[in-house]
Amino acid sequence: MRRHLILILLLLGTTALIGCDKAAEEEKPTPVAAIKTITVGLANASERVTLYGGAEPRAGGEAAVAVPVEASVDRIVASNGARVAAGAVIATLRPSATSQLDLAKARNDAATLAAAYTRAQRLRSNGLMSDADVETARGAAHTAALTQASLATRSGHLVLRAPIAGNVQAITVHSGDLLPAGTTLARVVAAGKLRARFGIDPALARRVTPGMPIDVSLANGDALVTTRVTSVDKVVDPITRQAALIAQLPDGHGASPGEALRASVNIGSGITQPVVPYAALLDDGGQSYVFVIEKGAAHRRNVTAAAAQRDTVSISAGLKPGEHVAISGGTALEDGMKVSERGVSTGGAR
């Protein structure tokens, strides 16, 4: 009897303890996190692409210094990269033996044909030659005189001067080199008159139009400027398999002709997508997610992040405009946790 009484007392004590634990659990407050939220808005979809290319002279911003007749290089006066004024001496030449013989022959031919024309006129006055024969002699003499004058003029211009002010480029010859007539000895690029040329995938080139803003910098990121796309050459280069995008560089940009450049251009599709601040986007092993706030509780929602622009990111799947997402305290939240939210603003342009 006594043993039964002890068992009853033990059972009553256990029940009382269980009841106390349940009461304690019921009295335990539900966790509430204080967070900031933002209303998901819409914005034009952004897709920025990075392009690589180089600086080159603008149209009319470059002039060639050509060799007028076959000649050997006497002296190179202005080296590559030198800044020169218009009319400054670039190099001096010596006419080759062939050029001197050509000029001597031209002089002899001109004198011979001039005498023949004079003789034809005399014979015509005596009725011994027709007008047609005289005209033929006159034409031959005139052509010979022009040839002599041209050779004499070109042979007399063996001091090569800069046609415009700028920087000397592309000198690859040395003193003593024999150069054929018409050889480009150097190029002079007008200072600051440069444009940028970038390679671009032909499929992307169709989405670029003149006038679009484009950020251009040196390859190391220096001298960053925002300019405009001037033109898009959609003809595919057979070697690179790329089209070309052209943009003007502002005067004094700092780039040199041929220097490597980098650019970034937004070729957004024109559609609108939900957009949120970067602060709202969390990551779990490569899976992007946000916390959507519904009825005072935070719910984890996997999303697909699309293009980014500055401090915001477009969401291509997982969110709808008008939903509230947490932008602070997200790392401390758990799915289903009660929250106290404080709205900030709309994340995007409706």
C-alpha positions in Angstrom: 0.0 0.0 0.0 2.8 2.3 0.9 4.6 1.5 -2.3 1.5 2.4 -4.4 1.3 5.7 -2.6 4.9 6.5 -3.5 4.3 5.7 -7.2 1.3 7.9 -7.3 3.2 10.8 -5.8 6.0 10.4 -8.3 3.6 10.4 -11.2 1.9 13.5 -10.0 5.3 15.3 -9.6 6.3 14.3 -13.2 3.0 15.6 -14.6 3.5 18.8 -12.7 7.0 19.3 -14.1 5.8 18.6 -17.7 3.0 21.1 -17.2 5.5 23.7 -16.0 7.7 23.1 -19.1 4.8 23.5 -21.4 3.7 26.7 -19.7 7.3 28.0 -19.9 7.3 27.3 -23.6 4.0 29.0 -24.2 5.2 32.0 -22.2 8.5 32.1 -24.2 8.3 35.2 -26.6 8.4 34.5 -30.4 11.7 35.9 -31.9 11.2 39.2 -33.7 13.9 40.8 -35.9 13.9 44.5 -36.6 14.8 44.9 -40.3 14.7 47.4 -43.1 12.7 46.5 -46.2 12.2 47.8 -49.7 9.4 47.5 -52.1 10.5 45.7 -55.3 10.1 48.0 -58.3 10.7 47.7 -62.0 13.5 49.0 -64.1 14.8 48.6 -67.6 16.8 45.4 -67.9 20.6 46.2 -68.0 23.3 44.2 -69.7 26.7 45.7 -69.6 29.5 44.2 -71.8 33.2 44.8 -71.6 35.0 45.4 -74.8 38.7 45.6 -75.7 40.4 47.6 -78.4 42.8 50.5 -79.0 43.2 54.1 -79.9 43.6 55.2 -83.5 43.6 58.6 -85.3 40.3 60.1 -86.3 39.4 60.7 -89.9 41.6 63.6 -91.0 43.7 63.4 -87.9 46.6 61.7 -89.6 49.0 62.6 -92.4 51.5 60.4 -94.2 55.1 61.6 -95.0 55.9 59.9 -98.3 59.1 59.5 -100.3 58.6 61.5 -103.6 61.3 59.6 -105.7 63.5 56.6 -105.2 66.0 57.8 -102.7 68.2 56.7 -99.8 67.7 58.0 -96.2 70.3 60.6 -95.4 69.2 61.4 -91.8 66.2 60.8 -89.5 65.6 64.1 -87.7 62.4 63.3 -85.7 62.1 60.0 -83.9 59.0 58.0 -83.2 56.8 59.7 -80.6 58.4 63.1 -81.1 56.0 66.1 -81.0 56.5 68.3 -84.1 55.0 71.5 -85.5 53.7 71.7 -89.1 56.6 72.1 -91.4 59.1 70.6 -89.1 61.8 68.4 -90.7 61.2 64.7 -90.3 64.0 63.3 -92.5 66.4 64.2 -95.3 67.1 62.1 -98.3 69.6 61.6 -101.2 68.3 60.9 -104.7 69.3 57.4 -105.9 71.5 56.9 -109.0 68.3 55.7 -110.7 66.4 58.8 -109.8 69.2 61.0 -111.1 69.3 59.1 -114.4 65.5 59.3 -114.7 65.7 63.1 -114.3 68.6 63.4 -116.8 66.6 61.3 -119.3 63.5 63.4 -118.8 65.4 66.6 -119.4 66.9 65.1 -122.6 63.5 63.8 -123.8 61.9 67.2 -123.1 64.6 69.1 -125.1 64.5 66.6 -128.0 60.7 66.7 -128.3 60.6 70.5 -128.0 63.0 70.8 -130.9 60.9 68.3 -132.9 57.8 70.4 -132.3 59.6 73.5 -133.5 60.7 71.7 -136.6 57.2 70.5 -137.3 55.8 74.0 -137.1 58.4 75.2 -139.7 57.6 72.3 -142.0 53.9 73.1 -141.7 54.5 76.7 -142.7 56.3 75.4 -145.8 53.4 73.0 -146.6 55.5 69.9 -145.9 53.6 68.7 -142.9 49.9 68.4 -142.0 48.2 70.1 -139.1 47.6 66.6 -137.5 51.3 65.9 -137.5 52.1 69.3 -135.9 49.5 68.6 -133.2 51.0 65.2 -132.5 54.5 66.8 -132.1 53.0 69.5 -129.8 51.4 66.9 -127.6 54.5 64.8 -127.3 56.6 67.9 -126.4 54.0 69.0 -123.8 54.0 65.6 -122.1 57.8 65.4 -122.0 57.9 68.9 -120.4 55.4 67.9 -117.7 57.4 64.7 -116.9 60.6 66.7 -116.6 58.9 69.3 -114.3 57.4 66.6 -112.1 60.7 64.7 -111.7 62.6 67.9 -111.0 60.0 69.0 -108.4 60.0 65.7 -106.6 63.8 65.4 -106.7 64.0 68.9 -105.2 61.8 67.9 -102.2 64.2 65.6 -100.5 63.8 67.3 -97.1 60.6 65.7 -95.8 58.5 67.9 -93.5 55.5 67.3 -91.3 52.3 68.2 -93.1 50.5 68.8 -89.8 51.4 69.4 -86.2 51.3 66.3 -84.0 53.2 63.2 -83.0 55.5 61.2 -85.3 54.6 57.6 -85.6 55.6 54.5 -87.6 59.2 55.3 -88.6 60.8 51.9 -89.4 63.7 53.0 -91.7 67.3 53.9 -90.9 70.0 56.0 -92.4 71.3 54.5 -95.7 68.1 52.6 -96.5 67.0 52.8 -100.1 63.3 53.6 -100.5 61.2 53.2 -103.6 59.1 56.2 -104.7 55.8 56.5 -102.8 57.1 54.7 -99.6 55.5 56.1 -96.4 58.5 57.0 -94.3 56.4 58.2 -91.3 53.0 59.3 -90.2 52.1 62.3 -88.2 49.0 62.0 -85.9 47.4 65.2 -84.7 47.7 65.5 -81.0 44.6 64.5 -79.1 42.6 63.8 -82.3 42.0 60.1 -81.5 39.1 57.7 -81.5 38.6 54.3 -80.0 37.9 51.1 -81.9 36.7 48.0 -80.1 35.9 44.5 -81.2 32.4 43.3 -80.5 30.5 40.1 -81.1 28.4 40.5 -84.3 25.3 39.4 -82.4 25.8 42.1 -79.8 26.7 44.7 -82.4 23.1 44.6 -83.7 22.0 45.8 -80.3 24.3 48.9 -80.3 23.2 52.2 -81.9 25.2 55.4 -82.4 24.7 57.8 -79.6 24.7 55.2 -76.8 26.9 56.1 -73.8 30.1 54.2 -73.4 32.7 54.2 -70.6 36.3 54.1 -72.0 39.5 53.9 -70.1 43.1 52.8 -70.6 43.7 49.1 -70.2 44.8 49.6 -66.6 41.6 51.5 -65.7 43.1 55.0 -65.8 41.7 58.0 -67.7 38.1 56.8 -67.5 35.7 58.9 -69.5 32.1 58.6 -70.6 31.6 59.3 -74.3 29.2 58.3 -77.1 29.3 55.5 -79.7 30.0 57.2 -83.0 29.3 54.3 -85.3 29.1 50.5 -85.5 30.9 48.6 -88.3 28.9 45.3 -88.6 31.3 43.9 -91.2 33.0 40.9 -89.6 36.8 40.9 -89.5 37.9 37.6 -91.2 40.7 37.1 -88.6 39.0 38.1 -85.3 35.5 37.2 -86.4 34.3 40.4 -84.7 32.5 43.5 -85.7 33.8 47.0 -84.7 32.4 49.7 -82.4 33.8 53.3 -82.8 33.7 56.0 -80.2 35.4 59.5 -80.2 37.9 60.2 -77.5 37.8 63.7 -76.0 40.9 65.9 -76.8 43.6 65.4 -74.2 42.3 62.0 -73.1 45.8 60.8 -72.6 45.8 57.8 -74.9 48.5 57.3 -77.6 47.8 55.9 -81.1 47.8 52.2 -80.8 47.4 52.1 -77.0 45.2 49.4 -75.6 41.8 50.5 -74.3 38.9 49.0 -72.4 35.2 49.9 -72.6 31.9 49.1 -71.0 28.6 49.7 -72.7 25.0 48.9 -71.6 23.2 47.0 -74.3 20.0 46.3 -72.3 17.2 44.5 -74.1 14.6 47.3 -73.4 12.3 45.0 -71.3 11.6 45.8 -67.6 12.5 43.4 -64.7 12.1 43.5 -60.9 15.1 45.2 -59.4 16.5 45.2 -55.9 19.6 46.7 -54.1 22.7 44.5 -53.8 22.1 44.6 -50.0 19.0 42.5 -50.5 20.8 39.7 -52.4 22.2 36.8 -50.3 24.1 33.7 -51.4 24.0 30.1 -50.3 26.6 28.0 -52.2 26.1 29.9 -55.4 22.3 30.1 -55.1 21.0 33.6 -54.8 18.1 34.3 -52.5 16.3 37.1 -50.7 14.0 37.3 -47.7 10.5 38.3 -48.7 8.3 39.7 -45.9 4.8 38.5 -45.8 2.3 39.0 -42.9 5.0 40.0 -40.5 7.3 37.0 -41.2 10.4 36.5 -43.3 10.4 33.8 -46.0 13.4 32.7 -47.9 12.9 33.0 -51.7 15.4 31.7 -54.2 15.9 34.1 -57.1 17.8 34.4 -60.4 20.0 37.4 -60.6 20.4 39.0 -64.0 22.4 42.1 -65.0 23.9 44.4 -62.5 24.2 48.1 -62.7 26.0 50.1 -60.0 24.3 49.3 -56.7 21.3 47.4 -58.0 20.6 44.1 -59.6 17.9 42.9 -61.9 16.0 39.8 -61.0 14.8 37.6 -63.9 13.0 35.0 -61.8 11.7 34.7 -58.3 10.3 38.1 -57.5 7.3 40.3 -58.4 6.9 44.0 -58.3 5.3 45.3 -55.1 6.8 42.6 -52.8 8.8 43.6 -49.8 12.3 42.3 -49.3 14.7 42.7 -46.5 17.7 44.9 -47.2 19.3 44.8 -43.7 19.7 42.0 -41.1 19.2 39.3 -43.8 22.1 37.2 -42.6 20.5 36.8 -39.1 17.0 35.9 -40.5 15.6 32.4 -40.7 12.8 31.1 -42.8 9.5 31.9 -41.1 11.0 34.2 -38.4 8.7 37.0 -37.2 10.0 40.5 -38.1 9.4 44.1 -37.4 9.9 45.9 -40.7 10.7 49.5 -41.5 10.2 50.5 -45.1 12.8 52.5 -46.9 11.8 53.2 -50.5 10.9 51.6 -53.8 13.8 49.6 -55.4 13.4 50.6 -59.0 11.5 52.9 -61.4 7.9 51.8 -62.0 
